[in-house]
C-alpha cells in the first residue's frame, strides 16, 4: 500500500496523526461508520493505532476509512497502551521487557509501550 499516494500526510504508525484523506473535505458514509465502529471498539477494548486500523479493515472497511477513523477517534495512544498493558497483566505475569515486547507486537511504538510499563509500576 502506498500511503503517500492516498494520504496527504502519514507519520509513524501508532502515534496520534493528522492524516488527510485524498478526497479532503469529503467525509463518506463509510468513513462515518468506521469512526462509529472505532468508538465502539475503544469503549471496551484497548487498541494501538495500527491495531485499530487492522481491526476496522478486518470488519470490511477500506484502508482509507480505517485510517480516517483512527485519526479522528480522539484516542490517546499512550493511554491505550496502558489499558492494553493492564489487560495483559490481569491474566498473566510478564517481565518488564516481555510486556514491552508484547505491546510492541500489538502495534504500539516503543515509546508508548515503555510509557505503559512505567505507568503500570515497572
N, CA, C and O atoms as a GROMACS GRO file, in nm:
protein
  488
    1UNK      N    1   0.085  -0.119   0.000
    1UNK     CA    2   0.000   0.000   0.000
    1UNK      C    3   0.088   0.123   0.000
    1UNK      O    4   0.178   0.135   0.083
    2UNK      N    5   0.064   0.212  -0.090
    2UNK     CA    6   0.140   0.334  -0.099
    2UNK      C    7   0.063   0.445  -0.029
    2UNK      O    8  -0.024   0.509  -0.089
    3UNK      N    9   0.094   0.466   0.097
    3UNK     CA   10   0.022   0.566   0.176
    3UNK      C   11   0.035   0.705   0.118
    3UNK      O   12  -0.060   0.783   0.122
    4UNK      N   13   0.150   0.735   0.063
    4UNK     CA   14   0.172   0.869   0.008
    4UNK      C   15   0.077   0.898  -0.108
    4UNK      O   16   0.039   1.013  -0.130
    5UNK      N   17   0.040   0.795  -0.180
    5UNK     CA   18  -0.049   0.816  -0.294
    5UNK      C   19  -0.192   0.846  -0.250
    5UNK      O   20  -0.267   0.910  -0.324
    6UNK      N   21  -0.229   0.801  -0.131
    6UNK     CA   22  -0.367   0.816  -0.086
    6UNK      C   23  -0.385   0.913   0.031
    6UNK      O   24  -0.498   0.948   0.066
    7UNK      N   25  -0.278   0.955   0.090
    7UNK     CA   26  -0.288   1.042   0.207
    7UNK      C   27  -0.196   1.161   0.191
    7UNK      O   28  -0.087   1.150   0.134
    8UNK      N   29  -0.240   1.273   0.240
    8UNK     CA   30  -0.158   1.393   0.233
    8UNK      C   31  -0.041   1.381   0.330
    8UNK      O   32   0.072   1.415   0.295
    9UNK      N   33  -0.067   1.333   0.452
    9UNK     CA   34   0.039   1.314   0.549
    9UNK      C   35   0.011   1.189   0.631
    9UNK      O   36  -0.100   1.170   0.682
   10UNK      N   37   0.111   1.106   0.644
   10UNK     CA   38   0.102   0.989   0.731
   10UNK      C   39   0.234   0.980   0.803
   10UNK      O   40   0.339   0.965   0.740
   11UNK      N   41   0.230   0.990   0.933
   11UNK     CA   42   0.351   0.984   1.014
   11UNK      C   43   0.371   0.841   1.061
   11UNK      O   44   0.309   0.748   1.010
   12UNK      N   45   0.459   0.824   1.159
   12UNK     CA   46   0.489   0.694   1.214
   12UNK      C   47   0.362   0.628   1.268
   12UNK      O   48   0.290   0.689   1.347
   13UNK      N   49   0.334   0.504   1.227
   13UNK     CA   50   0.216   0.436   1.278
   13UNK      C   51   0.220   0.426   1.430
   13UNK      O   52   0.327   0.408   1.489
   14UNK      N   53   0.106   0.438   1.492
   14UNK     CA   54   0.098   0.427   1.636
   14UNK      C   55   0.098   0.560   1.707
   14UNK      O   56   0.062   0.566   1.825
   15UNK      N   57   0.137   0.664   1.640
   15UNK     CA   58   0.134   0.796   1.701
   15UNK      C   59   0.008   0.868   1.660
   15UNK      O   60  -0.051   0.837   1.556
   16UNK      N   61  -0.035   0.962   1.741
   16UNK     CA   62  -0.150   1.044   1.706
   16UNK      C   63  -0.117   1.115   1.577
   16UNK      O   64  -0.015   1.184   1.568
   17UNK      N   65  -0.200   1.098   1.477
   17UNK     CA   66  -0.170   1.153   1.347
   17UNK      C   67  -0.283   1.241   1.299
   17UNK      O   68  -0.396   1.234   1.347
   18UNK      N   69  -0.249   1.325   1.205
   18UNK     CA   70  -0.349   1.406   1.138
   18UNK      C   71  -0.337   1.380   0.989
   18UNK      O   72  -0.284   1.461   0.913
   19UNK      N   73  -0.386   1.264   0.949
   19UNK     CA   74  -0.383   1.229   0.808
   19UNK      C   75  -0.506   1.287   0.741
   19UNK      O   76  -0.615   1.289   0.798
   20UNK      N   77  -0.488   1.332   0.621
   20UNK     CA   78  -0.598   1.392   0.547
   20UNK      C   79  -0.634   1.299   0.433
   20UNK      O   80  -0.550   1.271   0.347
   21UNK      N   81  -0.758   1.250   0.429
   21UNK     CA   82  -0.796   1.163   0.318
   21UNK      C   83  -0.774   1.232   0.184
   21UNK      O   84  -0.785   1.355   0.174
   22UNK      N   85  -0.744   1.153   0.083
   22UNK     CA   86  -0.716   1.208  -0.050
   22UNK      C   87  -0.831   1.294  -0.100
   22UNK      O   88  -0.809   1.394  -0.167
   23UNK      N   89  -0.954   1.254  -0.068
   23UNK     CA   90  -1.071   1.332  -0.111
   23UNK      C   91  -1.105   1.435  -0.003
   23UNK      O   92  -1.221   1.448   0.037
   24UNK      N   93  -1.004   1.507   0.043
   24UNK     CA   94  -1.016   1.604   0.151
   24UNK      C   95  -1.147   1.681   0.147
   24UNK      O   96  -1.185   1.737   0.044
   25UNK      N   97  -1.215   1.682   0.261
   25UNK     CA   98  -1.341   1.754   0.271
   25UNK      C   99  -1.461   1.666   0.244
   25UNK      O  100  -1.574   1.704   0.276
   26UNK      N  101  -1.440   1.550   0.184
   26UNK     CA  102  -1.550   1.460   0.153
   26UNK      C  103  -1.552   1.345   0.253
   26UNK      O  104  -1.487   1.242   0.233
   27UNK      N  105  -1.627   1.363   0.359
   27UNK     CA  106  -1.641   1.257   0.458
   27UNK      C  107  -1.752   1.164   0.409
   27UNK      O  108  -1.868   1.203   0.401
   28UNK      N  109  -1.714   1.043   0.376
   28UNK     CA  110  -1.809   0.949   0.320
   28UNK      C  111  -1.886   0.877   0.431
   28UNK      O  112  -1.850   0.883   0.548
   29UNK      N  113  -1.992   0.810   0.392
   29UNK     CA  114  -2.069   0.728   0.486
   29UNK      C  115  -1.980   0.618   0.544
   29UNK      O  116  -1.991   0.586   0.662
   30UNK      N  117  -1.894   0.562   0.461
   30UNK     CA  118  -1.801   0.459   0.509
   30UNK      C  119  -1.708   0.513   0.616
   30UNK      O  120  -1.681   0.444   0.715
   31UNK      N  121  -1.659   0.635   0.599
   31UNK     CA  122  -1.573   0.697   0.699
   31UNK      C  123  -1.649   0.722   0.829
   31UNK      O  124  -1.599   0.696   0.938
   32UNK      N  125  -1.772   0.772   0.815
   32UNK     CA  126  -1.854   0.797   0.934
   32UNK      C  127  -1.879   0.668   1.010
   32UNK      O  128  -1.871   0.665   1.133
   33UNK      N  129  -1.910   0.561   0.938
   33UNK     CA  130  -1.939   0.434   1.004
   33UNK      C  131  -1.813   0.371   1.063
   33UNK      O  132  -1.819   0.308   1.168
   34UNK      N  133  -1.700   0.387   0.996
   34UNK     CA  134  -1.574   0.338   1.051
   34UNK      C  135  -1.542   0.411   1.181
   34UNK      O  136  -1.494   0.349   1.277
   35UNK      N  137  -1.569   0.541   1.186
   35UNK     CA  138  -1.545   0.618   1.307
   35UNK      C  139  -1.638   0.572   1.420
   35UNK      O  140  -1.594   0.559   1.534
   36UNK      N  141  -1.764   0.546   1.388
   36UNK     CA  142  -1.856   0.493   1.490
   36UNK      C  143  -1.809   0.359   1.542
   36UNK      O  144  -1.812   0.334   1.662
   37UNK      N  145  -1.763   0.272   1.451
   37UNK     CA  146  -1.714   0.140   1.491
   37UNK      C  147  -1.589   0.154   1.577
   37UNK      O  148  -1.572   0.080   1.674
   38UNK      N  149  -1.502   0.248   1.541
   38UNK     CA  150  -1.380   0.271   1.620
   38UNK      C  151  -1.416   0.313   1.761
   38UNK      O  152  -1.358   0.263   1.858
   39UNK      N  153  -1.511   0.404   1.775
   39UNK     CA  154  -1.555   0.447   1.909
   39UNK      C  155  -1.613   0.328   1.986
   39UNK      O  156  -1.588   0.314   2.106
   40UNK      N  157  -1.688   0.246   1.918
   40UNK     CA  158  -1.747   0.129   1.983
   40UNK      C  159  -1.638   0.036   2.035
   40UNK      O  160  -1.642  -0.008   2.150
   41UNK      N  161  -1.540   0.005   1.950
   41UNK     CA  162  -1.431  -0.082   1.993
   41UNK      C  163  -1.355  -0.022   2.111
   41UNK      O  164  -1.327  -0.091   2.209
   42UNK      N  165  -1.322   0.106   2.102
   42UNK     CA  166  -1.242   0.170   2.206
   42UNK      C  167  -1.317   0.184   2.338
   42UNK      O  168  -1.256   0.207   2.442
   43UNK      N  169  -1.449   0.171   2.334
   43UNK     CA  170  -1.526   0.181   2.458
   43UNK      C  171  -1.510   0.057   2.545
   43UNK      O  172  -1.540   0.061   2.665
   44UNK      N  173  -1.462  -0.054   2.488
   44UNK     CA  174  -1.450  -0.176   2.568
   44UNK      C  175  -1.317  -0.248   2.552
   44UNK      O  176  -1.292  -0.345   2.623
   45UNK      N  177  -1.232  -0.203   2.462
   45UNK     CA  178  -1.104  -0.270   2.441
   45UNK      C  179  -0.999  -0.169   2.399
   45UNK      O  180  -1.029  -0.072   2.330
   46UNK      N  181  -0.876  -0.192   2.441
   46UNK     CA  182  -0.766  -0.104   2.404
   46UNK      C  183  -0.704  -0.150   2.272
   46UNK      O  184  -0.689  -0.269   2.246
   47UNK      N  185  -0.669  -0.053   2.191
   47UNK     CA  186  -0.605  -0.079   2.061
   47UNK      C  187  -0.491   0.017   2.041
   47UNK      O  188  -0.493   0.130   2.091
   48UNK      N  189  -0.390  -0.027   1.968
   48UNK     CA  190  -0.289   0.063   1.914
   48UNK      C  191  -0.348   0.127   1.789
   48UNK      O  192  -0.451   0.083   1.738
   49UNK      N  193  -0.283   0.229   1.741
   49UNK     CA  194  -0.326   0.294   1.617
   49UNK      C  195  -0.336   0.192   1.504
   49UNK      O  196  -0.439   0.180   1.438
   50UNK      N  197  -0.226   0.119   1.481
   50UNK     CA  198  -0.225   0.022   1.371
   50UNK      C  199  -0.320  -0.095   1.399
   50UNK      O  200  -0.380  -0.150   1.307
   51UNK      N  201  -0.332  -0.133   1.526
   51UNK     CA  202  -0.423  -0.242   1.561
   51UNK      C  203  -0.567  -0.206   1.533
   51UNK      O  204  -0.645  -0.290   1.488
   52UNK      N  205  -0.604  -0.081   1.559
   52UNK     CA  206  -0.740  -0.036   1.531
   52UNK      C  207  -0.766  -0.034   1.381
   52UNK      O  208  -0.872  -0.075   1.335
   53UNK      N  209  -0.669   0.014   1.306
   53UNK     CA  210  -0.683   0.016   1.161
   53UNK      C  211  -0.701  -0.127   1.109
   53UNK      O  212  -0.790  -0.154   1.028
   54UNK      N  213  -0.617  -0.219   1.156
   54UNK     CA  214  -0.628  -0.358   1.113
   54UNK      C  215  -0.763  -0.418   1.148
   54UNK      O  216  -0.822  -0.489   1.066
   55UNK      N  217  -0.814  -0.390   1.267
   55UNK     CA  218  -0.943  -0.442   1.308
   55UNK      C  219  -1.055  -0.387   1.220
   55UNK      O  220  -1.145  -0.461   1.179
   56UNK      N  221  -1.049  -0.259   1.192
   56UNK     CA  222  -1.152  -0.199   1.106
   56UNK      C  223  -1.146  -0.255   0.964
   56UNK      O  224  -1.249  -0.278   0.901
   57UNK      N  225  -1.026  -0.277   0.915
   57UNK     CA  226  -1.013  -0.339   0.782
   57UNK      C  227  -1.068  -0.481   0.785
   57UNK      O  228  -1.133  -0.524   0.690
   58UNK      N  229  -1.043  -0.555   0.893
   58UNK     CA  230  -1.098  -0.689   0.908
   58UNK      C  231  -1.250  -0.685   0.904
   58UNK      O  232  -1.314  -0.777   0.852
   59UNK      N  233  -1.308  -0.578   0.958
   59UNK     CA  234  -1.454  -0.561   0.957
   59UNK      C  235  -1.508  -0.524   0.818
   59UNK      O  236  -1.629  -0.521   0.798
   60UNK      N  237  -1.418  -0.497   0.723
   60UNK     CA  238  -1.461  -0.469   0.588
   60UNK      C  239  -1.450  -0.325   0.544
   60UNK      O  240  -1.484  -0.291   0.431
   61UNK      N  241  -1.401  -0.239   0.634
   61UNK     CA  242  -1.380  -0.100   0.594
   61UNK      C  243  -1.254  -0.092   0.508
   61UNK      O  244  -1.162  -0.173   0.522
   62UNK      N  245  -1.252   0.005   0.418
   62UNK     CA  246  -1.133   0.026   0.335
   62UNK      C  247  -1.020   0.082   0.422
   62UNK      O  248  -1.043   0.130   0.533
   63UNK      N  249  -0.899   0.077   0.368
   63UNK     CA  250  -0.786   0.133   0.442
   63UNK      C  251  -0.808   0.282   0.468
   63UNK      O  252  -0.782   0.330   0.578
   64UNK      N  253  -0.854   0.355   0.369
   64UNK     CA  254  -0.878   0.499   0.387
   64UNK      C  255  -0.982   0.525   0.495
   64UNK      O  256  -0.966   0.616   0.576
   65UNK      N  257  -1.087   0.444   0.498
   65UNK     CA  258  -1.191   0.460   0.600
   65UNK      C  259  -1.135   0.429   0.738
   65UNK      O  260  -1.163   0.500   0.835
   66UNK      N  261  -1.056   0.322   0.747
   66UNK     CA  262  -0.998   0.283   0.875
   66UNK      C  263  -0.898   0.387   0.925
   66UNK      O  264  -0.897   0.418   1.044
   67UNK      N  265  -0.816   0.440   0.837
   67UNK     CA  266  -0.720   0.544   0.876
   67UNK      C  267  -0.795   0.669   0.921
   67UNK      O  268  -0.759   0.730   1.021
   68UNK      N  269  -0.897   0.707   0.847
   68UNK     CA  270  -0.977   0.822   0.886
   68UNK      C  271  -1.031   0.802   1.029
   68UNK      O  272  -1.023   0.893   1.112
   69UNK      N  273  -1.084   0.684   1.056
   69UNK     CA  274  -1.142   0.657   1.188
   69UNK      C  275  -1.035   0.664   1.297
   69UNK      O  276  -1.056   0.724   1.402
   70UNK      N  277  -0.921   0.602   1.273
   70UNK     CA  278  -0.813   0.603   1.373
   70UNK      C  279  -0.761   0.744   1.396
   70UNK      O  280  -0.727   0.780   1.509
   71UNK      N  281  -0.755   0.823   1.291
   71UNK     CA  282  -0.706   0.961   1.303
   71UNK      C  283  -0.806   1.053   1.374
   71UNK      O  284  -0.766   1.154   1.431
   72UNK      N  285  -0.932   1.019   1.369
   72UNK     CA  286  -1.034   1.110   1.420
   72UNK      C  287  -1.112   1.058   1.540
   72UNK      O  288  -1.209   1.122   1.582
   73UNK      N  289  -1.073   0.945   1.595
   73UNK     CA  290  -1.147   0.887   1.707
   73UNK      C  291  -1.114   0.952   1.841
   73UNK      O  292  -1.183   0.930   1.940
   74UNK      N  293  -1.008   1.032   1.844
   74UNK     CA  294  -0.972   1.101   1.967
   74UNK      C  295  -0.895   1.018   2.067
   74UNK      O  296  -0.876   1.060   2.181
   75UNK      N  297  -0.850   0.900   2.026
   75UNK     CA  298  -0.778   0.812   2.119
   75UNK      C  299  -0.643   0.871   2.158
   75UNK      O  300  -0.573   0.932   2.076
   76UNK      N  301  -0.608   0.852   2.283
   76UNK     CA  302  -0.474   0.880   2.333
   76UNK      C  303  -0.400   0.747   2.326
   76UNK      O  304  -0.425   0.659   2.408
   77UNK      N  305  -0.310   0.732   2.230
   77UNK     CA  306  -0.246   0.603   2.207
   77UNK      C  307  -0.156   0.562   2.323
   77UNK      O  308  -0.132   0.443   2.343
   78UNK      N  309  -0.107   0.657   2.400
   78UNK     CA  310  -0.029   0.625   2.520
   78UNK      C  311  -0.120   0.564   2.626
   78UNK      O  312  -0.083   0.466   2.691
   79UNK      N  313  -0.237   0.622   2.644
   79UNK     CA  314  -0.334   0.568   2.739
   79UNK      C  315  -0.386   0.432   2.693
   79UNK      O  316  -0.410   0.343   2.774
   80UNK      N  317  -0.403   0.416   2.563
   80UNK     CA  318  -0.444   0.286   2.510
   80UNK      C  319  -0.338   0.180   2.542
   80UNK      O  320  -0.373   0.066   2.574
   81UNK      N  321  -0.211   0.216   2.534
   81UNK     CA  322  -0.103   0.122   2.568
   81UNK      C  323  -0.110   0.082   2.715
   81UNK      O  324  -0.090  -0.034   2.749
   82UNK      N  325  -0.140   0.178   2.802
   82UNK     CA  326  -0.154   0.148   2.945
   82UNK      C  327  -0.270   0.050   2.966
   82UNK      O  328  -0.256  -0.048   3.038
   83UNK      N  329  -0.384   0.078   2.902
   83UNK     CA  330  -0.501  -0.010   2.916
   83UNK      C  331  -0.472  -0.150   2.866
   83UNK      O  332  -0.513  -0.248   2.927
   84UNK      N  333  -0.401  -0.159   2.753
   84UNK     CA  334  -0.369  -0.291   2.697
   84UNK      C  335  -0.273  -0.364   2.791
   84UNK      O  336  -0.285  -0.485   2.811
   85UNK      N  337  -0.177  -0.290   2.847
   85UNK     CA  338  -0.084  -0.350   2.944
   85UNK      C  339  -0.157  -0.401   3.066
   85UNK      O  340  -0.128  -0.510   3.115
   86UNK      N  341  -0.252  -0.322   3.117
   86UNK     CA  342  -0.333  -0.366   3.232
   86UNK      C  343  -0.408  -0.493   3.199
   86UNK      O  344  -0.418  -0.584   3.281
   87UNK      N  345  -0.460  -0.500   3.079
   87UNK     CA  346  -0.534  -0.618   3.035
   87UNK      C  347  -0.443  -0.742   3.036
   87UNK      O  348  -0.482  -0.847   3.086
   88UNK      N  349  -0.324  -0.729   2.982
   88UNK     CA  350  -0.230  -0.841   2.984
   88UNK      C  351  -0.195  -0.882   3.126
   88UNK      O  352  -0.190  -1.002   3.157
   89UNK      N  353  -0.170  -0.786   3.212
   89UNK     CA  354  -0.130  -0.818   3.349
   89UNK      C  355  -0.246  -0.877   3.431
   89UNK      O  356  -0.222  -0.942   3.533
   90UNK      N  357  -0.369  -0.854   3.387
   90UNK     CA  358  -0.484  -0.909   3.460
   90UNK      C  359  -0.496  -1.060   3.443
   90UNK      O  360  -0.562  -1.126   3.524
   91UNK      N  361  -0.435  -1.116   3.341
   91UNK     CA  362  -0.446  -1.260   3.321
   91UNK      C  363  -0.313  -1.333   3.314
   91UNK      O  364  -0.310  -1.455   3.303
   92UNK      N  365  -0.202  -1.259   3.320
   92UNK     CA  366  -0.073  -1.326   3.312
   92UNK      C  367   0.037  -1.245   3.377
   92UNK      O  368   0.021  -1.126   3.406
   93UNK      N  369   0.148  -1.311   3.399
   93UNK     CA  370   0.266  -1.246   3.456
   93UNK      C  371   0.366  -1.218   3.344
   93UNK      O  372   0.396  -1.305   3.263
   94UNK      N  373   0.415  -1.098   3.341
   94UNK     CA  374   0.510  -1.055   3.238
   94UNK      C  375   0.626  -0.985   3.305
   94UNK      O  376   0.609  -0.911   3.402
   95UNK      N  377   0.746  -1.007   3.252
   95UNK     CA  378   0.858  -0.924   3.292
   95UNK      C  379   0.841  -0.789   3.222
   95UNK      O  380   0.761  -0.775   3.130
   96UNK      N  381   0.917  -0.692   3.269
   96UNK     CA  382   0.911  -0.560   3.205
   96UNK      C  383   0.938  -0.571   3.056
   96UNK      O  384   0.862  -0.520   2.974
   97UNK      N  385   1.047  -0.639   3.021
   97UNK     CA  386   1.086  -0.646   2.880
   97UNK      C  387   0.985  -0.726   2.798
   97UNK      O  388   0.958  -0.691   2.683
   98UNK      N  389   0.929  -0.832   2.854
   98UNK     CA  390   0.832  -0.910   2.775
   98UNK      C  391   0.701  -0.835   2.758
   98UNK      O  392   0.634  -0.852   2.656
   99UNK      N  393   0.663  -0.753   2.855
   99UNK     CA  394   0.541  -0.672   2.839
   99UNK      C  395   0.562  -0.564   2.733
   99UNK      O  396   0.472  -0.537   2.653
  100UNK      N  397   0.679  -0.502   2.733
  100UNK     CA  398   0.711  -0.404   2.628
  100UNK      C  399   0.706  -0.472   2.492
  100UNK      O  400   0.647  -0.419   2.398
  101UNK      N  401   0.767  -0.588   2.481
  101UNK     CA  402   0.767  -0.661   2.354
  101UNK      C  403   0.625  -0.697   2.310
  101UNK      O  404   0.592  -0.686   2.192
  102UNK      N  405   0.541  -0.739   2.404
  102UNK     CA  406   0.404  -0.775   2.370
  102UNK      C  407   0.326  -0.653   2.321
  102UNK      O  408   0.251  -0.661   2.225
  103UNK      N  409   0.345  -0.540   2.388
  103UNK     CA  410   0.277  -0.417   2.345
  103UNK      C  411   0.326  -0.372   2.208
  103UNK      O  412   0.247  -0.326   2.125
  104UNK      N  413   0.454  -0.386   2.183
  104UNK     CA  414   0.507  -0.352   2.051
  104UNK      C  415   0.449  -0.446   1.945
  104UNK      O  416   0.416  -0.403   1.835
  105UNK      N  417   0.436  -0.573   1.980
  105UNK     CA  418   0.376  -0.670   1.889
  105UNK      C  419   0.232  -0.630   1.855
  105UNK      O  420   0.185  -0.652   1.744
  106UNK      N  421   0.163  -0.570   1.952
  106UNK     CA  422   0.026  -0.523   1.932
  106UNK      C  423   0.019  -0.397   1.847
  106UNK      O  424  -0.090  -0.353   1.809
  107UNK      N  425   0.135  -0.338   1.816
  107UNK     CA  426   0.138  -0.221   1.729
  107UNK      C  427   0.172  -0.091   1.797
  107UNK      O  428   0.176   0.014   1.732
  108UNK      N  429   0.196  -0.095   1.927
  108UNK     CA  430   0.235   0.027   1.997
  108UNK      C  431   0.381   0.058   1.968
  108UNK      O  432   0.461  -0.034   1.947
  109UNK      N  433   0.415   0.184   1.966
  109UNK     CA  434   0.554   0.224   1.947
  109UNK      C  435   0.633   0.189   2.073
  109UNK      O  436   0.574   0.165   2.179
  110UNK      N  437   0.764   0.186   2.061
  110UNK     CA  438   0.849   0.160   2.177
  110UNK      C  439   0.823   0.264   2.285
  110UNK      O  440   0.818   0.231   2.403
  111UNK      N  441   0.806   0.389   2.244
  111UNK     CA  442   0.780   0.497   2.340
  111UNK      C  443   0.647   0.474   2.412
  111UNK      O  444   0.639   0.492   2.534
  112UNK      N  445   0.545   0.435   2.339
  112UNK     CA  446   0.414   0.410   2.401
  112UNK      C  447   0.420   0.290   2.494
  112UNK      O  448   0.364   0.293   2.604
  113UNK      N  449   0.487   0.184   2.451
  113UNK     CA  450   0.499   0.063   2.534
  113UNK      C  451   0.578   0.091   2.661
  113UNK      O  452   0.541   0.046   2.769
  114UNK      N  453   0.686   0.165   2.648
  114UNK     CA  454   0.767   0.200   2.765
  114UNK      C  455   0.688   0.289   2.861
  114UNK      O  456   0.695   0.271   2.983
  115UNK      N  457   0.616   0.383   2.807
  115UNK     CA  458   0.529   0.468   2.888
  115UNK      C  459   0.431   0.382   2.967
  115UNK      O  460   0.410   0.403   3.087
  116UNK      N  461   0.371   0.284   2.899
  116UNK     CA  462   0.271   0.199   2.964
  116UNK      C  463   0.331   0.120   3.080
  116UNK      O  464   0.275   0.118   3.190
  117UNK      N  465   0.445   0.055   3.058
  117UNK     CA  466   0.501  -0.026   3.167
  117UNK      C  467   0.548   0.063   3.282
  117UNK      O  468   0.543   0.022   3.398
  118UNK      N  469   0.594   0.183   3.251
  118UNK     CA  470   0.630   0.277   3.358
  118UNK      C  471   0.507   0.312   3.441
  118UNK      O  472   0.513   0.314   3.564
  119UNK      N  473   0.395   0.342   3.373
  119UNK     CA  474   0.271   0.377   3.443
  119UNK      C  475   0.217   0.259   3.524
  119UNK      O  476   0.148   0.278   3.624
  120UNK      N  477   0.248   0.139   3.480
  120UNK     CA  478   0.199   0.019   3.547
  120UNK      C  479   0.290  -0.026   3.660
  120UNK      O  480   0.263  -0.128   3.724
  121UNK      N  481   0.395   0.048   3.686
  121UNK     CA  482   0.478   0.022   3.803
  121UNK      C  483   0.609  -0.047   3.778
  121UNK      O  484   0.680  -0.080   3.873
  122UNK      N  485   0.644  -0.070   3.652
  122UNK     CA  486   0.773  -0.130   3.622
  122UNK      C  487   0.878  -0.025   3.611
  122UNK      O  488   0.995  -0.056   3.586
   0.00000   0.00000   0.00000
